[in-house]
Amino acid sequence: MMGEYYDWVNVGKKEYICPSDFNLGNKLYETAFAGNHLLGALYSLLSSEWKGDSIIFLGDETNITEKETNPVLRSLSLERQAWREPGVDADYVIDNYTCISGLFKASEKEVRDEIAYIIDNDFEYNIYGIKRENPYDGLFIRESRFFRYTINHSKKEFFDIENTRLTYTNEEGVLTTRINPLPLLMAFPGSPSDKCTGLWIGDQIEVSDTAPPSGYDDKSEEYGWDM
C-alpha cells in the first residue's frame, strides 16, 4: 500500500476528483490535513450535488475482492467485472467516470495544464469530459468550502473538526496542522493498523456548520490516526 494513489469517487454519479489536480500528493495521508483545497472541493460537493451519494476514497492498486460485503464496494466491483477489460477497479473508474476537479478555482493551474497537454498531443482520452472546441467552458468557477461538522446519518455519529485529537507535529514536537479523519473513514483500501479504516463507505454523509441533533455520537477524539 506504500505506493497506492487515491481519488475521491462517486459511484452513483460516475464522477471523481483527483488530489494531484489540486497540486497535492495522492497517497492516503497526503491530503488529510484540514483546510486543504481538495477536501474543500469534496465538502462543497457533499453539501450539494454529492449529498447523500455513495462515496469512496479509492486506491489504485487493490481490487475489491469477492469476500467484500459493503454494498457500494460490491457495486463498483460488479461494474468493473462487466467492463471485461484488464486492470484494477481504479482503472475502470479512470476510463469510464468523469473527473470534475476542474469545476473548482483551486484546480485551475494543474487542470488547465493537463487539458492543454491532452489537446496539444491529440490524445483520444477525455477524463474531464471537455468539448475540444471550447475546452475550458464551465471550469474553474467554484470556491472550495469548509464545514465544521461531518455527520454520518447512517451510523448517527459525527466529528467536529475543531475538536479532533488528530494532529501532525514536526520533529521538534510543534503542532503544525490538524488532521481530518474523513479520508481514512472513506478509504479503500486503508491502513490495516487503524480500526476505523473504511467504516463510513456507503453511509449517508452530511457536512454542516450546525451541530447534529441530540442522539448522535461525537467521534471527534476517536476516529482517524496520529501522524
PLY file of the C-alpha trace (Angstrom):
ply
format ascii 1.0
element vertex 227
property float x
property float y
property float z
element edge 226
property int vertex1
property int vertex2
end_header
0.00 0.00 0.00
3.05 2.28 0.18
2.64 3.36 -3.45
-1.15 3.36 -3.58
-2.68 6.52 -5.02
-6.23 7.61 -4.17
-9.10 9.52 -5.80
-12.45 10.59 -4.35
-15.04 8.59 -6.32
-18.83 8.98 -6.53
-20.07 5.56 -7.67
-23.67 6.62 -8.33
-22.85 9.70 -10.42
-19.75 8.14 -12.02
-17.60 11.14 -11.14
-14.37 11.65 -9.25
-11.92 14.31 -8.09
-8.16 13.82 -8.04
-5.70 15.16 -5.42
-2.97 15.92 -7.99
-5.38 18.29 -9.77
-5.14 20.41 -6.62
-1.34 20.16 -6.53
-1.42 17.61 -3.70
0.00 14.13 -3.28
-2.29 11.19 -4.00
-1.29 8.90 -1.13
-3.65 8.15 1.74
-2.11 10.51 4.26
-1.05 13.32 1.92
-4.44 15.05 1.70
-5.64 14.52 5.27
-4.65 17.89 6.71
-7.66 20.06 7.48
-8.33 23.03 5.23
-6.70 21.80 2.00
-8.50 22.64 -1.23
-9.14 19.04 -2.25
-11.15 18.47 0.94
-12.75 21.87 0.39
-13.89 20.72 -3.06
-15.12 17.43 -1.61
-17.07 19.20 1.15
-18.57 21.58 -1.39
-19.79 18.60 -3.40
-21.06 16.79 -0.29
-23.13 19.87 0.55
-24.68 19.96 -2.93
-24.51 17.55 -5.90
-22.94 14.66 -3.97
-25.11 14.99 -0.87
-26.29 11.56 0.24
-24.36 9.75 -2.52
-22.09 6.71 -2.26
-18.51 7.95 -1.93
-15.21 6.05 -1.77
-11.63 7.29 -1.36
-10.40 4.65 -3.80
-6.85 3.35 -4.10
-5.38 2.44 -7.48
-3.60 -0.85 -6.77
-6.04 -3.03 -4.83
-9.07 -4.78 -6.31
-12.27 -5.26 -4.34
-12.49 -8.99 -3.61
-15.44 -11.38 -3.81
-15.44 -11.53 0.00
-16.29 -7.82 0.29
-19.78 -7.30 1.75
-20.04 -3.50 1.61
-22.78 -2.86 -1.00
-21.10 0.18 -2.54
-17.79 -1.60 -2.98
-19.60 -4.63 -4.37
-21.47 -2.41 -6.84
-18.25 -0.88 -8.12
-16.61 -4.31 -8.38
-19.51 -5.65 -10.44
-19.29 -2.64 -12.77
-15.61 -3.28 -13.32
-16.15 -7.00 -13.95
-18.83 -6.24 -16.56
-16.33 -3.92 -18.29
-14.26 -7.00 -19.20
-11.03 -5.08 -19.66
-7.75 -5.76 -17.82
-6.85 -3.67 -14.81
-7.97 -2.91 -11.28
-11.12 -1.12 -10.15
-9.39 2.28 -10.27
-8.51 1.73 -13.95
-12.18 1.20 -14.69
-13.04 4.46 -12.89
-10.44 6.49 -14.80
-11.63 5.10 -18.15
-15.37 5.36 -17.54
-16.05 8.11 -14.98
-15.64 11.88 -15.42
-13.09 13.87 -13.44
-14.80 17.04 -12.15
-11.82 18.56 -10.34
-11.83 21.35 -12.93
-15.06 22.82 -11.57
-13.01 24.41 -8.78
-10.82 27.51 -8.95
-8.18 25.84 -6.79
-7.51 23.25 -9.51
-7.04 25.72 -12.36
-3.27 25.61 -12.85
-2.95 21.82 -12.82
-6.13 21.05 -14.78
-5.54 23.78 -17.37
-2.03 22.43 -17.98
-3.33 18.84 -18.24
-6.09 19.76 -20.70
-3.62 21.71 -22.84
-1.31 18.69 -22.86
-4.18 16.39 -23.93
-5.19 18.72 -26.76
-1.66 19.52 -27.94
-0.88 15.81 -28.22
-4.27 14.95 -29.74
-4.94 12.25 -27.18
-8.26 10.46 -27.53
-8.97 10.13 -23.82
-11.08 12.84 -22.24
-11.16 12.34 -18.47
-12.51 15.85 -17.84
-15.41 15.49 -20.28
-14.41 18.65 -22.17
-15.57 19.91 -25.56
-12.40 20.44 -27.54
-13.69 23.49 -29.40
-14.11 25.29 -26.06
-12.28 23.12 -23.51
-12.34 25.46 -20.50
-16.01 26.38 -20.70
-17.67 25.95 -17.30
-14.42 25.21 -15.47
-12.66 26.96 -12.56
-15.82 28.71 -11.30
-16.39 27.30 -7.82
-14.77 28.00 -4.48
-13.71 25.34 -2.02
-15.99 25.21 1.01
-15.23 24.07 4.52
-17.63 22.89 7.23
-17.12 22.27 10.94
-19.21 19.10 11.31
-19.05 15.91 9.26
-22.17 13.89 10.08
-22.93 10.24 9.38
-26.72 9.79 9.41
-26.47 6.05 8.78
-24.50 5.45 11.98
-25.82 8.53 13.85
-22.35 9.83 14.65
-20.15 12.77 13.66
-16.85 14.50 14.16
-16.18 18.17 14.84
-13.01 19.26 13.04
-12.33 21.85 15.76
-12.22 19.14 18.42
-10.43 16.25 16.71
-7.44 14.98 18.65
-5.64 14.11 15.42
-2.78 16.45 14.69
0.54 16.47 12.91
3.62 17.64 14.78
7.10 18.21 13.43
10.32 16.69 14.79
10.52 19.38 17.47
7.06 18.44 18.71
5.44 21.64 17.44
1.84 21.38 16.23
1.70 22.26 12.53
-1.78 21.27 11.36
-4.94 19.41 12.28
-5.83 16.13 10.61
-9.26 15.44 9.08
-10.34 11.80 9.66
-12.65 11.62 6.61
-10.07 10.24 4.12
-9.39 7.23 6.34
-13.07 6.69 7.16
-13.87 6.55 3.43
-10.71 4.79 2.20
-10.45 1.51 0.32
-8.02 0.04 0.98
-6.84 1.76 4.13
-4.35 1.43 6.91
-4.56 -2.15 8.27
-3.42 -0.88 11.66
-6.34 1.53 12.09
-9.69 0.15 13.22
-11.72 2.91 11.56
-10.45 2.33 8.00
-13.38 2.43 5.59
-16.06 2.42 8.28
-18.12 5.14 6.57
-18.02 3.83 2.98
-21.57 3.77 1.62
-23.06 5.69 4.53
-25.18 8.84 4.19
-22.83 11.73 4.94
-23.76 15.37 5.54
-21.46 18.35 6.12
-22.67 21.34 8.10
-21.71 24.23 10.33
-24.63 23.28 12.59
-24.16 20.56 15.17
-26.18 17.38 14.60
-29.28 16.70 16.69
-29.10 15.07 20.10
-28.62 11.33 19.97
-25.65 11.48 17.59
-22.36 10.13 18.99
-19.39 12.53 18.89
-16.39 10.60 17.50
-14.05 13.60 17.27
-11.47 12.07 19.62
-11.76 8.51 18.38
-11.66 8.35 14.58
-8.58 8.72 12.44
-4.88 8.39 13.03
-1.98 10.11 14.77
0.72 11.43 12.46
0 1
1 2
2 3
3 4
4 5
5 6
6 7
7 8
8 9
9 10
10 11
11 12
12 13
13 14
14 15
15 16
16 17
17 18
18 19
19 20
20 21
21 22
22 23
23 24
24 25
25 26
26 27
27 28
28 29
29 30
30 31
31 32
32 33
33 34
34 35
35 36
36 37
37 38
38 39
39 40
40 41
41 42
42 43
43 44
44 45
45 46
46 47
47 48
48 49
49 50
50 51
51 52
52 53
53 54
54 55
55 56
56 57
57 58
58 59
59 60
60 61
61 62
62 63
63 64
64 65
65 66
66 67
67 68
68 69
69 70
70 71
71 72
72 73
73 74
74 75
75 76
76 77
77 78
78 79
79 80
80 81
81 82
82 83
83 84
84 85
85 86
86 87
87 88
88 89
89 90
90 91
91 92
92 93
93 94
94 95
95 96
96 97
97 98
98 99
99 100
100 101
101 102
102 103
103 104
104 105
105 106
106 107
107 108
108 109
109 110
110 111
111 112
112 113
113 114
114 115
115 116
116 117
117 118
118 119
119 120
120 121
121 122
122 123
123 124
124 125
125 126
126 127
127 128
128 129
129 130
130 131
131 132
132 133
133 134
134 135
135 136
136 137
137 138
138 139
139 140
140 141
141 142
142 143
143 144
144 145
145 146
146 147
147 148
148 149
149 150
150 151
151 152
152 153
153 154
154 155
155 156
156 157
157 158
158 159
159 160
160 161
161 162
162 163
163 164
164 165
165 166
166 167
167 168
168 169
169 170
170 171
171 172
172 173
173 174
174 175
175 176
176 177
177 178
178 179
179 180
180 181
181 182
182 183
183 184
184 185
185 186
186 187
187 188
188 189
189 190
190 191
191 192
192 193
193 194
194 195
195 196
196 197
197 198
198 199
199 200
200 201
201 202
202 203
203 204
204 205
205 206
206 207
207 208
208 209
209 210
210 211
211 212
212 213
213 214
214 215
215 216
216 217
217 218
218 219
219 220
220 221
221 222
222 223
223 224
224 225
225 226
